[in-house]
Amino acid sequence: MVSNEQTITCHFCFETFEIDLGIDQNFSGHNTEIFDCEVCCNPNKIDTEIYDGEVNSLTVSDGNE
């Protein structure tokens, strides 16, 4: 597993914090995870498109769905 740290902006309080996606270097596809904000503790849903272990797109949305 490769450390794949990303800085995101919370969907709720708009503060930034780092997350580690822990993506395998050979993985390609779509991944969805929930990360709680380090500031306000609300759940952020992180949708990623990954190609060969590299994040091509990342979307942050409401994780309460």
C-alpha positions as CSV (number, residue, x, y, z in Angstrom):
1,M,0.0,0.0,0.0
2,V,1.2,3.4,-0.9
3,S,0.5,6.4,1.4
4,N,-1.8,8.7,-0.6
5,E,-2.4,11.7,1.5
6,Q,-4.8,14.3,0.3
7,T,-5.9,17.6,1.8
8,I,-9.6,18.1,1.7
9,T,-12.1,20.8,2.8
10,C,-14.8,19.7,5.1
11,H,-18.3,19.7,3.5
12,F,-19.8,21.2,6.7
13,C,-17.3,23.7,8.4
14,F,-15.0,24.3,5.4
15,E,-11.9,23.7,7.4
16,T,-9.1,21.8,5.7
17,F,-7.5,18.6,7.0
18,E,-5.5,15.7,5.6
19,I,-6.7,12.2,4.9
20,D,-4.7,9.1,3.9
21,L,-6.5,7.0,1.3
22,G,-4.0,4.1,1.5
23,I,-4.4,3.1,-2.1
24,D,-2.6,0.1,-3.6
25,Q,-0.3,1.2,-6.3
26,N,-1.9,-1.2,-8.8
27,F,-5.5,-0.3,-8.0
28,S,-7.7,1.3,-10.7
29,G,-11.4,2.1,-10.3
30,H,-13.8,4.0,-8.0
31,N,-13.5,4.2,-4.2
32,T,-15.9,5.7,-1.6
33,E,-14.9,6.2,2.0
34,I,-16.2,8.2,5.0
35,F,-13.7,10.4,6.9
36,D,-14.8,12.4,10.0
37,C,-13.7,16.1,10.0
38,E,-10.9,16.7,12.5
39,V,-12.4,20.0,13.4
40,C,-16.2,19.6,13.6
41,C,-16.4,15.7,13.6
42,N,-19.1,15.6,10.8
43,P,-18.8,12.7,8.3
44,N,-17.4,13.6,4.9
45,K,-18.0,11.2,2.0
46,I,-15.0,11.0,-0.3
47,D,-15.5,9.6,-3.8
48,T,-12.3,9.0,-5.8
49,E,-11.5,7.8,-9.3
50,I,-8.1,6.1,-9.2
51,Y,-5.9,4.9,-12.0
52,D,-2.7,2.8,-11.2
53,G,-2.8,4.0,-7.6
54,E,-3.0,7.7,-8.5
55,V,-6.1,9.8,-7.7
56,N,-7.6,11.3,-10.9
57,S,-10.5,13.0,-9.2
58,L,-11.7,13.5,-5.7
59,T,-15.2,14.7,-4.6
60,V,-16.2,15.6,-1.0
61,S,-19.9,15.5,-0.1
62,D,-22.3,14.9,2.9
63,G,-21.5,11.6,4.6
64,N,-24.8,11.5,6.4
65,E,-26.7,10.0,3.5
